Amino acid sequence: SSAAAIAATELRALKAEKLRRLEAEERASETLLEYVPRVSPGYLAPEHLARVAELFDRIRRGERVRACVSVPTQHGKTELVLHGIAQILGQHPTWPVIYSTYQKEQTNEKSYRCRAIARAAGVDLAADRQNLSMWRTAAGGGCLFTSVDGPGSGQPAALGVIDDPYKNREAALSEATRRSVRSHMSSVILQRGQEGMSLLVIHTRWCDPDLIGEIEDGAFGP
């Protein structure tokens, strides 16, 4: 009968909604190390970067985290960072994020990769804001990708990530480059953050007076 058909349809809808809720709960408790191989099946969980992944997990749970991380080159840290940003925007689609690295060409490449990860994970992206400098979620959050010599934005950020502000050892040893990085940190990154902003500075350490060293010495405040 029609009444039985309607009841069966309603039951299927209830089951589907229950399944969606269960999946949402599972995703909310998923760690970044679990997220990486699920969203990018060709990747293994980067267990060697577990402590870095834990920082993103803490941020995603709502904790304010400010940390410096030194990782050698060619260890997959940037790939983990981009997955971390995508996962955060999947669970907090209203959050504004700013990502910065050493040059514009790199920011475009990282933006393209991070956006692809977010799409693969099912993040709802706004169709009208999808350029490489900044792309947004349908809920109004998103990520600005900039460089040490590039602009910031007028809006505050819930999370700021500085990933490899020095191209190589030569750049890190250059006083002019270090001055640019220092200026970028103080006039772009820190100016976009409010009291609750999380901030991660991640780079290979080439010398003592680099960005991590200056942060440790209190150059940007306590």
N, C-alpha and C positions, 0 to 999 in steps of 0.2 A: 504494500500500500504506500501512498504518498507520505503518510505519517512515519512509517518505518524507514523510508528512504531519507527523510529529513533528519530523523534521529541518528541514522547511521552516518550521515554527513557531519552532523554536529559532533558525534563521537570521534570521527577522524580528525576534525578540526581541533578538538580538545587534546587528542593524543599528539598532534603535530605541535601544538603550542607547548605542551609539557616537554616534548623533545627539544624544542628550541630553548626553553628555560634551562634544561639540564645542560645543553651544549654551552650556553652562555656562562653557566656556573663553572663548567670545566675550563673554559677559556680564561675566566677570571683568575683561576688558581694556577694556570699554566705558567711555568717559569720560562725565562728567556732561552735557557738551554734546551728546553723542550720545544719551544716555538720555532727555533731556527730550522731543525730538520723537518718539521711538519709543513712549514710554509715554503721552504726551499728543499725539496726532497733529495737533491744531489749533495746536500751538505750533511756532515756529521755534527752532533752536538759538540761545540767547542769547549770541551771540559778544561782545557788549559787556560781558558779565560773565564773560569767560573766566578772568580771574585769580581771581575768587571761586570759580568752578567747579573750578579747579585745587586750591584748598585742600581741597575735599571729596574730590577724587581722591586727594590725598596721605593724607588721613585714612583713606580706604577701603583704601588699600594698607598700612595699619598704621603710618603715621608719626604721631608726636605733633606736633600743630600747635596753636599758640596765636597768634591773629592778630586784629587790629582792622581793620575795613573800613568806609570811609565811602562811601556811595552815595546820590545824590540821590533824592528821592521819585519815585514813578511810573516806576521803571526795571526793575521785575520782579524785584527781589532776593529778596523773600519767596517768590515762586513757585519760584525757583531753590533756595532754602534747603529748602523742603518736598520738592522732588524729590531733593535731596541726602540728606536724612534717610531717605527711602524707599529710595533706592538702597543706602545703607549698611546698613540693616536687612535688605535682600534678600541681601546678601553676608555680613553678620555678624549673623545673627538672634538671637544671645545677648547682643548689646550693649545696655546701658541708655543711653538718650539723654534729655536734658532740654532742652526748648525753652521760652523765656520771652519775653514781649512786654509791652506796657504795660498791658493790662487784660484781665479775665477773658473778656469777650465776644469779644475778638479771639482769645484762646487756643482757645476752642471752635471758632470758625470755621476757624482754621489746623489744628487737630487733625482736623476733619472732612475738610478738603481733603487733608492729608497721608495720612490713612488711605485715602482714595479712590485716591490715586496708588499707594500700596503695593499695594492690591488689584488695580489695573489692571496692575501689574508682576508679579503672581503671588506676592507675599510671603505666606507661610503664616501667617495671623493666628489667635490663640487665640480661640475662639468665646465663652469665658466672661469675657474681659477686654477689652471693647470700648466702655467709656464714653469720653466726650470728654476727661476729665481725664487718663486714662492708658489706652492700649491696648497689648497685648502680642503678640508673635509666638508661634507654637506652640513655639518653642525656648526661650522664657523672656525674651528681650530685649523691647524696645519703647520707647515714648516717653512721657514725662511732659510734659504741657503746662501751664504755669503762667504767672503774671503777676508784675509787680513787687510787687504787694500780696498775692500769693497764696503758698501753701505750697510747700515742696519735697517731698522724700521721704527716707526713711531709707536708701536704697540708694545706692551710689556710681554715678557716671556715667562712661561711656567717652567721651562727647561732650556738651558743653554748648554751647548756642547762645542768645545774647541778641540778639534781632532787634527793633529799634525799641523801646527801653525808654521813649522819650518819644513821646507822642501827636503833638505838634506843637512849633512854635517856642516858644509860650507856656509849655508844660510844661517844655521844656529850660531856659528862663530862670528857672524857679521854683526857688529854693533848697530848698524843702520837697520838691519832686519829685526833685531831684537827690540829696537826702539819702536818700530812699526807694530810689532806684536803687542808690546806693552800698551801702546796707544789704543790699539783695537780692543784690548781687554777692558781698559778703563772707560773709553768713550763710546764703545758700541755694545759690548756684551753686558757689562755691569750696569749700564744706563737703561738697558731693556728689562732688567730684572727688578722685581719688588722683593720684599722681605722673604716671601715664601718661595722664591725661585730656586730650583735646583740647578747646580752647575757642575759639569764634568769637564776637566781638562785632561786630555789624553794625548801623549806624544812620546816618541823616543827621546831619551835624554842624551844629548851630544856634549853638553858642557854644564858647568855649575850655574852660571848666571842666565839660565834659560827661563821660560815662563814658570815652570814648576818650581824652580829654585827661587824665583822672585816671590812667588806666592808663599812659599815656605818661610821666606825672610820677612813677610808682612808688608810687601810693597803695595798691596791693594786693601789693606786693613785686616782686622782679625777674622 
